[in-house]
Amino acid sequence: MAGSNRPSIKELRHIYLLVGECLELGADPVLWRERLGAGIHELIGDGVALIAELSPDRLSNDQLAKHTVDVGWQDESAKSIFEAYSREDVPEENPLLTRALAPGPNLITLSASQAASEKAWRDLTVFDYMHEARVHYDCLASVSRHSGGVSNLIVFHPRRGDRRFSTRYHRLIWLLHRELYPHIGGRLSLFGKPSATDLSPRVVDILLGLLEGDSMKQVAKNVGLSTHTVTDYAKIIYGHMGVHSRGELIARYGGLIETLSRRRGGRHAGTQPKPAS
């Protein structure tokens, strides 16, 4: 981006609105990360955002694959190449990861070119994977450290052939991560907490009805099941989401309505939960 390296008012507004949207979805560890990835994509431009969670005793590709939410792949074949890397490569040989996760400040943002020269990157297996996946090796990474040794990792790869990141982009990602930092592990759930994305489409429809405050009879009518069956599903939903009542479900997960509805086709989009009966 040409011009000043200082963030614009529009960019700052985007960051603070994005943080608020993530907090609305924060009870669900997958949905808030999906929104963050999409928001970074909107803020910086075309490319791939990866939002990962790492533990110091398990820096492995198996963990990276399970604890990463990704947004912005050009196509499924490019994404499958990254997934192959996640299964096969050795993350300790990635100079960006090793530098970002080394002892130091609680929040650090750096580019791949700051971690190693382009010549050094070209000698690594990960470079071949990124080239094949059509993303630029000089990604931008930001890591925050939290209690229990958990690290939150944000990585953004521009498309292959795009110019590298300017100081402006470093500042934008650092500022965004700084605003998220106090909430990670609190209002922004860590992986291991329940996610609505683990539920089948039919059960998500029932969850949406419960969150909106529909009666069991109305939910049953909307999804084409008996009231008895919907009641049984409601118990499954309460167990999965870690709550004991409709009121607790709405209080904790009411902010998911619009996002889940958008994923399911929109019947509940824009609605607000009714008071629990």
MITIVEX-325794 format. One line per field, with one value per atom (N, C-alpha, C, CB): residue number from 1; z, y, x. Coordinates in steps of 0.1 Angstrom, whole numbers, always signed. Atoms other than C-alpha are relative to their C-alpha. Glycine has a CB too. Example, Ala and Ser with C-alpha at 12.3 -4.5 7.8 and 13.67 -1.06 7.14 Angstrom:
% MITIVEX-325794
nr	c(1, 1, 1, 1, 2, 2, 2, 2)
Z	c(+0, +78, +0, +12, +0, +71, +8, -14)
Y	c(-12, -45, +12, +0, -11, -11, +11, +5)
X	c(+9, +123, +9, -10, -9, +137, -8, +4)
This chain:
% MITIVEX-325794
nr	c(1, 1, 1, 1, 2, 2, 2, 2, 3, 3, 3, 3, 4, 4, 4, 4, 5, 5, 5, 5, 6, 6, 6, 6, 7, 7, 7, 7, 8, 8, 8, 8, 9, 9, 9, 9, 10, 10, 10, 10, 11, 11, 11, 11, 12, 12, 12, 12, 13, 13, 13, 13, 14, 14, 14, 14, 15, 15, 15, 15, 16, 16, 16, 16, 17, 17, 17, 17, 18, 18, 18, 18, 19, 19, 19, 19, 20, 20, 20, 20, 21, 21, 21, 21, 22, 22, 22, 22, 23, 23, 23, 23, 24, 24, 24, 24, 25, 25, 25, 25, 26, 26, 26, 26, 27, 27, 27, 27, 28, 28, 28, 28, 29, 29, 29, 29, 30, 30, 30, 30, 31, 31, 31, 31, 32, 32, 32, 32, 33, 33, 33, 33, 34, 34, 34, 34, 35, 35, 35, 35, 36, 36, 36, 36, 37, 37, 37, 37, 38, 38, 38, 38, 39, 39, 39, 39, 40, 40, 40, 40, 41, 41, 41, 41, 42, 42, 42, 42, 43, 43, 43, 43, 44, 44, 44, 44, 45, 45, 45, 45, 46, 46, 46, 46, 47, 47, 47, 47, 48, 48, 48, 48, 49, 49, 49, 49, 50, 50, 50, 50, 51, 51, 51, 51, 52, 52, 52, 52, 53, 53, 53, 53, 54, 54, 54, 54, 55, 55, 55, 55, 56, 56, 56, 56, 57, 57, 57, 57, 58, 58, 58, 58, 59, 59, 59, 59, 60, 60, 60, 60, 61, 61, 61, 61, 62, 62, 62, 62, 63, 63, 63, 63, 64, 64, 64, 64, 65, 65, 65, 65, 66, 66, 66, 66, 67, 67, 67, 67, 68, 68, 68, 68, 69, 69, 69, 69, 70, 70, 70, 70, 71, 71, 71, 71, 72, 72, 72, 72, 73, 73, 73, 73, 74, 74, 74, 74, 75, 75, 75, 75, 76, 76, 76, 76, 77, 77, 77, 77, 78, 78, 78, 78, 79, 79, 79, 79, 80, 80, 80, 80, 81, 81, 81, 81, 82, 82, 82, 82, 83, 83, 83, 83, 84, 84, 84, 84, 85, 85, 85, 85, 86, 86, 86, 86, 87, 87, 87, 87, 88, 88, 88, 88, 89, 89, 89, 89, 90, 90, 90, 90, 91, 91, 91, 91, 92, 92, 92, 92, 93, 93, 93, 93, 94, 94, 94, 94, 95, 95, 95, 95, 96, 96, 96, 96, 97, 97, 97, 97, 98, 98, 98, 98, 99, 99, 99, 99, 100, 100, 100, 100, 101, 101, 101, 101, 102, 102, 102, 102, 103, 103, 103, 103, 104, 104, 104, 104, 105, 105, 105, 105, 106, 106, 106, 106, 107, 107, 107, 107, 108, 108, 108, 108, 109, 109, 109, 109, 110, 110, 110, 110, 111, 111, 111, 111, 112, 112, 112, 112, 113, 113, 113, 113, 114, 114, 114, 114, 115, 115, 115, 115, 116, 116, 116, 116, 117, 117, 117, 117, 118, 118, 118, 118, 119, 119, 119, 119, 120, 120, 120, 120, 121, 121, 121, 121, 122, 122, 122, 122, 123, 123, 123, 123, 124, 124, 124, 124, 125, 125, 125, 125, 126, 126, 126, 126, 127, 127, 127, 127, 128, 128, 128, 128, 129, 129, 129, 129, 130, 130, 130, 130, 131, 131, 131, 131, 132, 132, 132, 132, 133, 133, 133, 133, 134, 134, 134, 134, 135, 135, 135, 135, 136, 136, 136, 136, 137, 137, 137, 137, 138, 138, 138, 138, 139, 139, 139, 139, 140, 140, 140, 140, 141, 141, 141, 141, 142, 142, 142, 142, 143, 143, 143, 143, 144, 144, 144, 144, 145, 145, 145, 145, 146, 146, 146, 146, 147, 147, 147, 147, 148, 148, 148, 148, 149, 149, 149, 149, 150, 150, 150, 150, 151, 151, 151, 151, 152, 152, 152, 152, 153, 153, 153, 153, 154, 154, 154, 154, 155, 155, 155, 155, 156, 156, 156, 156, 157, 157, 157, 157, 158, 158, 158, 158, 159, 159, 159, 159, 160, 160, 160, 160, 161, 161, 161, 161, 162, 162, 162, 162, 163, 163, 163, 163, 164, 164, 164, 164, 165, 165, 165, 165, 166, 166, 166, 166, 167, 167, 167, 167, 168, 168, 168, 168, 169, 169, 169, 169, 170, 170, 170, 170, 171, 171, 171, 171, 172, 172, 172, 172, 173, 173, 173, 173, 174, 174, 174, 174, 175, 175, 175, 175, 176, 176, 176, 176, 177, 177, 177, 177, 178, 178, 178, 178, 179, 179, 179, 179, 180, 180, 180, 180, 181, 181, 181, 181, 182, 182, 182, 182, 183, 183, 183, 183, 184, 184, 184, 184, 185, 185, 185, 185, 186, 186, 186, 186, 187, 187, 187, 187, 188, 188, 188, 188, 189, 189, 189, 189, 190, 190, 190, 190, 191, 191, 191, 191, 192, 192, 192, 192, 193, 193, 193, 193, 194, 194, 194, 194, 195, 195, 195, 195, 196, 196, 196, 196, 197, 197, 197, 197, 198, 198, 198, 198, 199, 199, 199, 199, 200, 200, 200, 200, 201, 201, 201, 201, 202, 202, 202, 202, 203, 203, 203, 203, 204, 204, 204, 204, 205, 205, 205, 205, 206, 206, 206, 206, 207, 207, 207, 207, 208, 208, 208, 208, 209, 209, 209, 209, 210, 210, 210, 210, 211, 211, 211, 211, 212, 212, 212, 212, 213, 213, 213, 213, 214, 214, 214, 214, 215, 215, 215, 215, 216, 216, 216, 216, 217, 217, 217, 217, 218, 218, 218, 218, 219, 219, 219, 219, 220, 220, 220, 220, 221, 221, 221, 221, 222, 222, 222, 222, 223, 223, 223, 223, 224, 224, 224, 224, 225, 225, 225, 225, 226, 226, 226, 226, 227, 227, 227, 227, 228, 228, 228, 228, 229, 229, 229, 229, 230, 230, 230, 230, 231, 231, 231, 231, 232, 232, 232, 232, 233, 233, 233, 233, 234, 234, 234, 234, 235, 235, 235, 235, 236, 236, 236, 236, 237, 237, 237, 237, 238, 238, 238, 238, 239, 239, 239, 239, 240, 240, 240, 240, 241, 241, 241, 241, 242, 242, 242, 242, 243, 243, 243, 243, 244, 244, 244, 244, 245, 245, 245, 245, 246, 246, 246, 246, 247, 247, 247, 247, 248, 248, 248, 248, 249, 249, 249, 249, 250, 250, 250, 250, 251, 251, 251, 251, 252, 252, 252, 252, 253, 253, 253, 253, 254, 254, 254, 254, 255, 255, 255, 255, 256, 256, 256, 256, 257, 257, 257, 257, 258, 258, 258, 258, 259, 259, 259, 259, 260, 260, 260, 260, 261, 261, 261, 261, 262, 262, 262, 262, 263, 263, 263, 263, 264, 264, 264, 264, 265, 265, 265, 265, 266, 266, 266, 266, 267, 267, 267, 267, 268, 268, 268, 268, 269, 269, 269, 269, 270, 270, 270, 270, 271, 271, 271, 271, 272, 272, 272, 272, 273, 273, 273, 273, 274, 274, 274, 274, 275, 275, 275, 275, 276, 276, 276, 276, 277, 277, 277, 277)
Z	c(+0, +0, +0, +12, +1, -10, +11, -14, -10, +13, +14, +0, -14, +50, +6, +9, -7, +72, +12, +4, -11, +98, -4, +5, +3, +100, -2, +11, +3, +86, +11, -14, -9, +106, -4, +0, +4, +85, +4, -16, -5, +93, +15, -5, -15, +130, +4, +7, -2, +129, -3, -8, +3, +112, +10, -14, -10, +138, +12, +4, -12, +167, -1, +6, +3, +151, -1, -13, +1, +143, +14, -9, -14, +179, +7, +8, -6, +190, -5, -2, +6, +166, +5, -16, -5, +177, +15, +0, -14, +214, +0, +7, +1, +204, -2, -11, +4, +190, +9, -14, -8, +217, +7, +9, -8, +235, -9, +5, +10, +203, -5, -11, +4, +197, -15, +7, +14, +160, -7, -6, +7, +151, +2, +5, -1, +166, -8, +15, +8, +148, -15, +3, +14, +115, -3, -3, +2, +119, +0, +11, +0, +128, -13, +12, +13, +97, -11, -3, +10, +75, +1, +0, -2, +91, -4, +15, +4, +86, -16, +5, +15, +49, -5, -5, +4, +47, +2, +7, -4, +64, -9, +14, +6, +45, -15, +6, +14, +12, -3, -8, +4, -8, +6, -16, -6, +9, +9, +7, -9, +35, +14, -4, -14, +72, +7, +5, -8, +96, +15, -3, -14, +133, +8, +4, -6, +154, +15, -6, -15, +191, +2, +8, -2, +202, +15, -7, -14, +235, +0, +7, +0, +245, -1, +11, +0, +250, -12, +13, +11, +218, -13, +2, +13, +189, -11, +1, +10, +163, -12, +6, +11, +129, +3, -13, -4, +143, +8, +8, -7, +167, -9, +12, +9, +140, -8, -9, +8, +119, +7, -6, -8, +147, +6, +11, -8, +163, -9, +12, +9, +132, -7, -10, +8, +116, -12, +8, +12, +80, -8, -8, +8, +58, -12, +8, +12, +22, -10, +5, +10, +3, -14, +3, +14, -35, -5, -9, +4, -39, +9, -15, -9, -22, -2, -2, +3, -39, +8, -15, -7, -24, +15, -2, -15, +11, +3, +4, -2, +7, +1, -10, -1, +1, +13, -11, -14, +34, +10, +4, -9, +51, -1, -3, +1, +37, +7, -15, -7, +50, +15, -3, -14, +84, +5, +3, -4, +84, -1, -8, +4, +70, +4, -15, -2, +77, +15, -6, -14, +110, +4, +2, -3, +125, +6, +8, -6, +145, -10, +9, +10, +112, -7, -10, +6, +103, +8, +1, -7, +112, +6, -8, -5, +116, +13, -11, -12, +141, +12, -2, -11, +161, +6, -5, -5, +163, +8, -11, -6, +171, +14, -9, -12, +198, +10, -3, -9, +214, +12, -7, -11, +249, -3, +12, +3, +247, +4, -15, -3, +248, -1, -8, +0, +254, -14, +11, +13, +219, -10, +1, +10, +189, -14, +1, +14, +152, -9, -3, +9, +124, -13, +7, +13, +88, -1, -11, +3, +74, -4, -11, +4, +59, +11, -11, -12, +93, +8, +10, -7, +106, -8, +1, +8, +77, -14, -1, +13, +43, -10, -4, +10, +11, -4, -12, +4, +2, +10, -1, -10, +35, -1, +15, +2, +30, -12, -2, +12, -5, +2, -11, -3, +10, +9, +7, -9, +33, -7, +11, +6, +25, +0, +8, -1, +37, -11, +14, +11, +9, -12, -4, +12, -17, +2, -1, -3, +0, -3, +14, +2, +0, -14, +9, +14, -36, -7, -6, +7, -47, +4, +4, -5, -26, -5, +15, +6, -45, +10, -9, -9, -15, +1, +14, -1, -9, +13, +0, -12, +15, +11, -3, -10, +32, +7, -6, -7, +54, +12, +5, -12, +84, +12, -1, -11, +118, +13, +2, -13, +152, +11, +0, -10, +184, +14, +1, -14, +219, +9, +1, -10, +250, +12, +5, -10, +277, +11, -6, -11, +310, -4, +11, +3, +310, -12, -3, +11, +282, -14, +2, +13, +254, -8, +2, +9, +224, -11, -7, +10, +200, -12, +4, +12, +164, -11, -4, +12, +136, -11, +3, +11, +102, -12, -3, +13, +69, -11, +2, +12, +36, -12, -4, +12, +6, -12, -4, +12, -28, -6, -11, +6, -45, -12, -6, +10, -66, +5, -13, -6, -45, +7, +10, -7, -30, +15, -3, -15, +6, +8, +4, -9, +36, +4, +13, -4, +45, +15, -7, -14, +80, +4, +4, -3, +78, +4, -12, -3, +77, +13, -11, -13, +106, +11, +1, -10, +126, +2, -2, -1, +117, +7, -14, -7, +127, +14, -8, -14, +159, +8, +1, -7, +169, +2, -8, -1, +162, +10, -14, -10, +182, +14, -4, -13, +210, +6, -1, -5, +213, +4, -10, -3, +213, +12, -12, -10, +237, +14, +2, -13, +270, +1, +6, +0, +260, -3, -9, +4, +247, +12, -9, -11, +271, +10, +7, -8, +287, -9, +6, +9, +265, -13, -1, +13, +235, +4, -8, -5, +241, -7, -2, +5, +237, -6, +11, +5, +217, +12, -11, -11, +238, +5, +11, -3, +245, -11, +3, +10, +227, -11, +7, +12, +192, -6, -9, +7, +174, -14, -2, +12, +143, +0, -5, -2, +157, -2, +13, +1, +154, -15, +7, +13, +124, -4, -1, +4, +102, +6, -15, -6, +116, +15, -1, -14, +152, +1, +7, +0, +144, -2, -11, +1, +132, +13, -11, -13, +165, +10, +6, -8, +183, -3, -2, +4, +164, +6, -15, -6, +174, +15, -3, -14, +210, +4, +6, -2, +209, -3, -8, +3, +193, +10, -14, -10, +221, -4, +4, +4, +201, +10, -14, -8, +220, -6, +2, +5, +217, -12, +11, +10, +197, -13, +4, +12, +173, -7, +3, +5, +169, -8, +11, +6, +161, -13, +9, +12, +135, -11, +2, +10, +118, -6, +7, +4, +116, -5, +10, +5, +108, +8, -14, -10, +139, +10, +6, -11, +168, +12, +5, -12, +200, +9, +7, -9, +219, -6, +0, +6, +194, +2, -14, -2, +196, +14, -4, -14, +234, +3, +9, -1, +232, -6, -6, +7, +208, +9, -14, -9, +232, +11, +5, -11, +260, -6, +6, +6, +236, -2, -13, +2, +227, +13, -7, -13, +264, +4, +10, -4, +271, -8, -1, +9, +241, +3, -14, -2, +248, +15, -4, -14, +286, +8, +0, -8, +299, +5, -9, -6, +319, -2, +15, +2, +308, -13, +12, +12, +279, +3, -4, -4, +298, +0, +14, +0, +303, -15, +8, +14, +266, -7, -7, +6, +255, +5, +2, -6, +279, -5, +15, +4, +268, -15, +5, +14, +231, -9, -4, +8, +220, -11, +10, +10, +201, -13, +5, +12, +176, -10, +5, +9, +161, -14, +6, +14, +131, -8, +0, +7, +122, -3, +8, +3, +125, -10, +13, +10, +106, -14, +4, +13, +78, -6, +1, +5, +76, -4, +11, +3, +75, -10, +13, +10, +50, +4, -4, -3, +69, +7, -12, -6, +86, +12, +3, -12, +118, -1, +11, +2, +104, +5, -14, -4, +121, +12, -11, -11, +149, +14, +0, -14, +187, +8, +6, -9, +213, +8, +9, -9, +231, +14, -5, -14, +269, +1, +9, -2, +280, +8, +7, -7, +291, +10, -10)
Y	c(-12, +0, +12, +0, -12, +34, +9, +6, -11, +64, -3, +1, +0, +67, -14, +9, +13, +37, +0, -4, -1, +49, -5, +15, +4, +32, +11, -10, -10, +52, -1, -1, +1, +60, -11, +14, +11, +36, -14, +0, +13, +8, -2, +0, +1, +16, -4, +13, +3, +15, -15, +9, +15, -19, -9, -3, +9, -33, +0, +6, +0, -22, -6, +14, +7, -34, -15, +6, +14, -67, -6, -2, +6, -72, -2, +10, +1, -65, -12, +13, +12, -91, -13, +1, +13, -117, -2, +2, +1, -110, -6, +13, +5, -116, -15, +7, +14, -150, -8, -2, +6, -157, -12, +10, +12, -185, -12, +0, +11, -207, +2, +0, -2, -213, -1, -11, +1, -220, +13, -12, -11, -192, +13, +1, -13, -163, +0, +2, +1, -175, +1, -13, -1, -178, +15, -8, -14, -142, +8, +5, -7, -130, -2, -5, +3, -147, +8, -15, -8, -131, +14, -3, -14, -98, +5, +4, -3, -99, +1, -10, +0, -108, +13, -12, -13, -77, +12, +2, -11, -55, +1, -2, +0, -65, -3, -10, +3, -79, -14, +7, +14, -111, -8, +0, +9, -139, -10, +8, +11, -167, +4, -13, -2, -161, -13, +10, +12, -189, +5, -9, -3, -186, -13, +7, +13, -213, +2, -5, +0, -222, -11, -3, +9, -238, -2, +5, +2, -254, -3, -12, +2, -255, -14, +7, +14, -292, -8, -7, +7, -301, +8, -5, -7, -281, -11, +10, +11, -307, +4, -13, -3, -306, -6, -6, +5, -328, +10, -13, -11, -300, +11, +5, -11, -274, -3, +3, +4, -293, +1, -14, +0, -297, +13, -10, -12, -263, +12, +1, -12, -240, +2, -3, -4, -222, +9, +8, -7, -210, +6, -10, -8, -185, +6, +11, -8, -173, -8, +10, +8, -203, +3, -15, -2, -198, -11, +2, +11, -233, -11, -4, +12, -267, -7, -10, +7, -280, +7, +0, -7, -252, -3, +16, +4, -259, -14, +2, +14, -296, -1, -9, -1, -287, +4, +9, -4, -269, -11, +13, +11, -298, -11, -5, +10, -321, +4, -2, -6, -298, -2, +15, +1, -299, -14, +4, +14, -337, -4, -9, +6, -342, +8, -2, -8, -313, +1, +14, -1, -306, +15, -6, -14, -272, +6, +2, -5, -269, +5, -10, -5, -264, +12, -12, -12, -234, +12, +0, -11, -203, +10, +6, -10, -181, -5, +3, +5, -204, +0, -14, +1, -210, +14, -7, -13, -173, +6, +9, -6, -163, -6, -1, +7, -189, +0, -14, +0, -183, +9, +5, -9, -167, +15, -4, -14, -130, +7, +2, -8, -104, -9, +12, +7, -115, +1, +4, -2, -102, +4, +11, -3, -102, -2, -9, +0, -95, +1, +10, +0, -103, -7, -6, +6, -113, -11, +10, +11, -144, +5, -9, -5, -123, +6, +11, -4, -110, -12, +8, +12, -146, -6, -9, +7, -158, +7, -15, -5, -147, -8, +1, +7, -156, -13, +9, +11, -179, -12, +4, +11, -198, -6, +6, +5, -201, -10, +11, +8, -215, -14, +6, +13, -244, -9, +2, +8, -255, -6, +10, +7, -279, +8, -14, -8, -255, +10, +8, -9, -231, -7, +5, +8, -258, -1, -13, +1, -263, +13, -5, -13, -226, +4, +11, -3, -222, -8, -3, +9, -251, +5, -14, -5, -236, +14, -1, -13, -203, +11, -1, -11, -182, +4, -4, -5, -160, -5, +16, +5, -173, +10, -5, -11, -139, +4, +12, -3, -142, +9, -13, -8, -120, -8, +13, +8, -138, +9, -12, -7, -125, -10, +11, +10, -145, +7, -9, -4, -138, -11, +8, +11, -158, +2, +0, -1, -166, -10, -3, +9, -184, -14, +4, +14, -220, -4, -5, +3, -216, +0, -12, +1, -214, +13, +0, -11, -192, +1, -2, -2, -177, +5, +10, -3, -175, +5, -12, -6, -153, +0, +14, -1, -158, +4, -15, -4, -141, -1, +15, +2, -152, +8, -15, -6, -129, -10, +13, +9, -145, +0, +5, +1, -157, +11, -14, -11, -128, +14, -4, -13, -101, +6, -1, -6, -76, -3, +15, +3, -81, +10, -2, -9, -65, +12, -8, -12, -29, +1, +12, -3, -15, +3, +12, -3, -4, -13, +6, +12, -40, -6, -10, +5, -50, +7, +3, -8, -22, -4, +15, +4, -32, -13, -1, +13, -69, +1, -10, -1, -60, +7, +8, -7, -35, -9, +13, +9, -60, -11, -7, +10, -87, +5, -7, -6, -63, +2, +14, -2, -56, -13, +8, +13, -93, -6, -9, +7, -103, -1, +8, +1, -95, -10, +13, +8, -116, -15, +6, +14, -148, -9, -1, +8, -176, +4, +0, -5, -156, +1, +14, -1, -142, -6, +15, +7, -156, -14, +8, +14, -194, -6, -8, +8, -216, -13, -4, +12, -248, -10, -6, +9, -276, +3, +1, -4, -256, -5, +16, +5, -268, +10, -3, -8, -255, -5, +0, +4, -254, -6, +12, +5, -263, -15, +6, +15, -299, -7, -3, +5, -303, -2, +9, +2, -317, +12, -13, -11, -292, -1, -1, +1, -306, +5, -14, -4, -301, +15, -8, -14, -266, +7, +4, -7, -257, +0, -8, +1, -269, +10, -14, -10, -249, +14, -2, -13, -218, +3, +2, -2, -222, +2, -12, -2, -226, +14, -11, -13, -195, +11, +1, -10, -175, +1, -2, +0, -184, -6, +14, +7, -205, -11, -6, +12, -230, -13, +1, +13, -266, -4, -11, +3, -270, +7, +3, -8, -242, -5, +14, +5, -256, -13, -3, +12, -290, +2, -9, -4, -275, +5, +10, -6, -256, -11, +11, +10, -287, -13, -3, +11, -312, -13, -3, +11, -334, +1, +0, +0, -344, +8, -14, -7, -323, -8, +6, +9, -353, -2, -14, +2, -358, +13, -3, -12, -321, +2, +12, -1, -322, -9, -5, +8, -351, +6, -14, -7, -332, +12, +5, -11, -302, -4, +7, +5, -323, -3, -13, +3, -334, +13, -7, -14, -297, +5, +9, -5, -287, -7, -2, +8, -315, +4, -14, -4, -306, +14, -1, -14, -269, +3, +9, -2, -274, +9, +6, -8, -257, -10, +11, +8, -269, +5, -1, -5, -248, +9, +8, -9, -227, +14, +1, -13, -195, +1, +4, +0, -205, -1, -12, +1, -215, +14, -10, -13, -181, +10, +5, -9, -162, -2, -1, +3, -179, +1, -13, +2, -185, +9, -14, -8, -159, +8, +9, -8, -140, -8, +5, +8, -169, +0, -15, +2, -166, +4, +8, -5, -144, -8, +15, +8, -163, -14, +0, +13, -197, +0, -7, -1, -186, +2, +11, -2, -173, -13, +11, +13, -207, -9, -6, +9, -224, +5, -4, -5, -202, +12, -11, -13, -173, +2, +7, -2, -179, +9, -13, -7, -164, +13, -9, -10, -138, +14, +2, -13, -104, +0, +7, +1, -117, +1, -13, +0, -113, -10, +14, +10, -140, +6, -6, -4, -137, -5, -7, +5, -140, -15, +8, +14, -176, -2, -6, +4, -192, -10, -5)
X	c(+8, +0, +9, -10, -8, +14, -4, -1, +4, +15, +6, -14, -5, +19, -1, -8, +0, +28, -9, +14, +9, +4, -14, -1, +13, -30, -10, -5, +10, -60, -11, -5, +12, -91, -9, -8, +8, -110, +5, -1, -7, -85, -2, +14, +1, -86, -15, +4, +14, -124, -3, -10, +1, -123, +5, +6, -6, -100, -9, +14, +8, -122, -13, -1, +13, -154, +2, -6, -4, -137, +2, +12, -2, -126, -14, +9, +13, -162, -8, -8, +7, -176, +6, +1, -7, -150, -5, +15, +5, -161, -14, +1, +13, -197, -1, -8, -1, -187, +9, +4, -11, -161, -2, +5, +3, -179, +3, -14, -3, -173, +14, -11, -14, -136, +3, +8, -1, -141, -6, -6, +7, -166, +7, -14, -7, -146, +13, +3, -12, -115, -3, +8, +5, -134, -2, -12, +3, -146, +13, -9, -13, -111, +7, +9, -7, -96, -6, +0, +7, -123, +3, -15, -3, -117, +14, -3, -14, -80, +1, +10, +1, -87, -5, -9, +6, -109, +9, -13, -9, -83, +12, +4, -13, -52, -1, +9, +2, -65, +1, +11, +1, -63, +11, +0, -10, -45, -7, +10, +4, -48, +3, +6, -2, -53, -1, -11, +0, -45, +0, +13, +1, -55, +2, -14, -4, -38, +2, +12, -2, -34, +11, -13, -11, -1, +3, +12, -4, +10, +15, -8, -15, +47, +5, +6, -5, +48, -5, -6, +5, +31, +1, -15, -2, +45, +2, +12, +0, +36, -9, -3, +9, +19, -13, +6, +13, -8, -8, +1, +7, -16, -4, +9, +3, -13, -13, +12, +11, -38, -13, +2, +13, -64, -3, +2, +2, -60, +3, +9, -1, -60, -13, +11, +12, -89, +6, -10, -5, -81, -10, +9, +10, -98, +7, -7, -5, -91, +8, +8, -7, -77, -6, +0, +5, -79, -9, +12, +8, -93, +3, +2, -2, -96, +14, -11, -13, -64, +11, +3, -11, -43, -1, -2, +2, -58, +5, -15, -4, -51, +15, -6, -15, -14, +5, +5, -4, -12, -3, -8, +3, -29, +10, -14, -11, -3, +13, +3, -11, +24, -2, +2, +4, +6, +2, -14, -2, +9, +14, -9, -12, +43, +13, +0, -12, +67, +3, -1, -4, +86, +0, +14, +1, +75, +12, -12, -12, +107, +10, +6, -9, +125, -5, +2, +6, +103, +6, -15, -7, +125, -10, +10, +10, +94, -6, -10, +7, +77, +10, -5, -10, +109, +4, +13, -3, +117, -12, +4, +12, +81, -3, -12, +3, +78, +11, -4, -11, +112, -3, +13, +3, +112, +2, +9, +0, +105, -12, +2, +12, +77, -12, -1, +13, +41, -7, -9, +6, +32, +11, -12, -10, +54, -6, +13, +4, +47, +12, -11, -11, +72, -3, +12, +2, +75, +10, +1, -9, +91, +14, -5, -13, +119, +8, -2, -7, +127, +6, -9, -5, +132, +11, -12, -11, +154, +0, -2, -1, +167, -8, +15, +7, +149, +7, -3, -8, +178, -2, +15, +2, +174, -14, +2, +14, +136, +0, -10, +0, +142, +6, +7, -6, +162, -9, +14, +9, +133, -11, -5, +11, +106, -13, -3, +13, +79, -1, +0, +1, +89, -7, +14, +6, +80, -15, +6, +14, +46, -7, -3, +7, +38, +0, +8, +0, +49, -11, +14, +10, +27, -15, +1, +13, -2, -4, -1, +2, +2, -1, -12, -1, +10, +14, -7, -14, +40, +6, +0, -7, +66, +1, +14, -2, +70, -13, +6, +12, +40, +2, -7, +0, +32, -5, -7, +4, +30, +0, +9, +1, +18, -3, -10, +2, +21, -2, +12, +2, +7, +1, -14, -3, +16, -10, +14, +10, -10, +3, -14, -2, -13, -1, -10, -1, -5, +9, -14, -9, +20, -7, +7, +7, -7, +4, -15, -2, +2, -10, +14, +9, -22, +8, -11, -8, -8, -9, +8, +7, -21, +11, -6, -9, -5, -8, +7, +7, -14, +10, -5, -8, +1, -7, +1, +6, -4, +1, +8, -1, -9, +14, -10, -13, +22, +1, +3, -2, +36, -4, -8, +3, +21, +12, -12, -11, +45, -1, +0, +0, +56, -6, +15, +7, +42, +8, -4, -7, +50, -1, -6, +1, +54, -14, +9, +14, +18, -7, -7, +7, +6, +5, +2, -5, +29, -8, +15, +6, +13, -15, +1, +15, -23, -2, -5, +1, -18, +4, +8, -4, +1, -11, +13, +10, -26, -12, -4, +11, -54, +3, -3, -4, -36, +1, +13, -1, -29, -14, +7, +14, -67, -6, -8, +5, -75, +6, +1, -8, -48, -6, +13, +5, -65, -12, -5, +13, -96, +3, -10, -3, -79, +2, +13, +1, -86, -10, +14, +11, -114, -12, +3, +12, -142, +3, -3, -3, -124, +5, +11, -2, -125, +12, -12, -10, -95, -6, +11, +4, -97, -2, +10, +3, -112, -14, +10, +14, -144, -9, -1, +9, -175, -2, -13, +2, -182, -13, +11, +12, -215, +3, -9, -4, -196, +2, +13, -1, -193, -14, +6, +14, -231, -4, -10, +5, -249, -9, -8, +8, -269, -14, -2, +14, -303, +1, -5, -1, -291, +3, +11, -2, -278, -13, +10, +13, -313, -8, -8, +7, -327, +7, +1, -7, -300, -4, +16, +4, -309, -14, +0, +14, -346, +1, -9, -1, -336, +6, +9, -7, -313, -10, +12, +9, -340, -12, -6, +10, -364, -13, -3, +12, -389, -4, +2, +4, -410, +4, -16, -4, -402, -10, +0, +10, -434, +3, -15, -3, -424, +13, +1, -12, -389, -3, +10, +3, -403, -7, -10, +7, -426, +9, -11, -9, -398, +10, +9, -10, -375, -6, +10, +7, -402, +2, +4, -1, -397, -11, +14, +10, -419, +6, -3, -5, -417, +8, -13, -8, -405, +14, -7, -13, -376, +8, -1, -7, -367, +5, -9, -4, -367, +12, -12, -11, -343, +13, -2, -12, -320, +4, -4, -3, -322, +9, -13, -9, -307, +14, -7, -13, -279, +7, -2, -6, -273, +5, -10, -4, -272, +13, -11, -12, -247, +12, -2, -11, -225, +5, -4, -4, -225, +4, -11, -4, -219, -9, +14, +10, -251, -10, -6, +10, -280, -14, +2, +13, -309, +0, -5, +1, -323, +5, -15, -5, -315, +15, -5, -14, -279, +5, +5, -4, -276, -1, -9, +2, -290, +10, -14, -10, -268, +14, +0, -14, -236, +1, +4, -2, -243, -9, -1, +9, -269, +7, -7, -7, -243, +4, +13, -3, -239, -12, +2, +12, -274, +2, -12, -1, -266, +10, +4, -10, -234, -4, +13, +5, -249, -11, -5, +11, -280, +5, -10, -6, -258, +6, +11, -5, -241, -11, +9, +11, -275, -10, -6, +9, -292, -9, -9, +5, -305, -14, -1, +13, -339, +0, -7, -1, -327, +9, +5, -9, -303, -6, +5, +4, -306, -10, -7, +9, -328, +7, -9, -6, -322, -8, -2, +6, -329, -12, +10, +11, -362, +3, -14, -2, -363, -3, -8, +2, -359, -13, +12, +13, -392, +3, -11)
